[in-house]
């Protein structure tokens, strides 16, 4: 092994059936990292005949002349060689094929061996590739969903004027959309011998039962007695299918890919979904919601937790799933807007500022307020928590139902005011009992110290009410 490759080679014996050999390889031109997978055959002779070498070659360094697309020998991707015994010459390294990075075919059969080398995943920036080597492979086709977007064509009907929780004016209504979706294909078990002149697997598409071919055009699909026209393109080298619906049409239709080669055939199906229209904020005003959230985040130095997709990933092209995810994010964003943290004078959150010390005392040295203290909340949490939850739900539902959200907020405020008035009356009654004896106008004054404490409590309660 050359000294330059010390520590950069993954070595393993030929895999057994059901036990693949896997490795992450960096490009051969990279300055560090594992760049070569070396597989040893059973009973390997001293000259190394039968060895298999797997590399990742990209257009960098001494491989700068390689192409993303083009003739097989010059395509970037995973390249396979093996050591063969040439008569009257001895052991020589022999090219055995490649798996181009940009190709529907993801594997290659290594001639004179039972091995199949497959590309599992590749970094878009060409920093690494994951490979798997198996003893044989089963023919299969898989559709890989690419970019899907719903572009707004225009409004349907009149728009309503409304506002964000920050008070910014926005327009709300129904908008016709045109959907664009990309479908890639990955096939295994069609690797052939890897010889450049060998025919590649044949990839064909149909949409709604109608065959489509490169480079593109239009296709009419029949759905429940109606006919819808789709624009499509098929990329000649990668066989990627891109479909675009006309605006304001809602339907679903299947996209089927069929891969053939070596006497075998495999198919896979995906569903193209065109929502046709959406209800919500005008696309030109959506940025105002983001600006509103950004202002709150900048003021309080807080942001909602990032949205994480669940595992396994649900079918994100499904209209209902996408709407649920969108509404969940909006609820989280609006909750942050409606519930900013309490900050003390130095910018710390109020909860930290009032947290008791190790002995139960507060930072100021006093004891935690009790239900009889003026500093105790006028309304217990059992009363305020349901009201807070109702208000949060009203704010979160503002985008979908602005009038209902405001009506619910009005009900919450009315109920809060009633409970607040009852709580103030009860607190005043408690304070009066602390300094009066007897009933009605004949109450007798107590000692001066108790009157001083009562006056302090009155003043604190009045200050709180004046600053509500």
Secondary structure, DSSP 8 states (H G I E B T S, - for coil): --GGGTT-EEEEE--BTTB-EEEEE--TTSSSS--EEEEE-TT--TT-TT-EEEEEE-SSGGGTT-BSSSSGGGB-EEEEEEEEEETTTEEEEEEEEEEESSSSB-EEE-TTSSEEEEEEEE-TTSS-EEEEEEES---EEEEEEEEEEEEEEEEEEEEEEEE-TT--EEEEEEEEEEEEEEEEEEEES--TT--TTS---EEEEEETTEEE-SSEEEEEEEETTEEEEEEEEE-TTT--EEEEE-TT--EEEEEEEEEEETTEEEEEEEEEEE--EEEEE-GGGHHHHHHHHHHHHHHHT---------SS---TTSHHHHHHHHHHHHHHHHHHHHS---B-TTS-BHHHHT---TTS--TTS-----TTSTTS-SS-HHHHHHHHHHHHHHHHTTTT-HHHHHHHHHHHHHHHHHHHHHHHHHHHHHHHHHHEESSGGG-EE--HHHHHHHHHHHHHHHHHHHT-
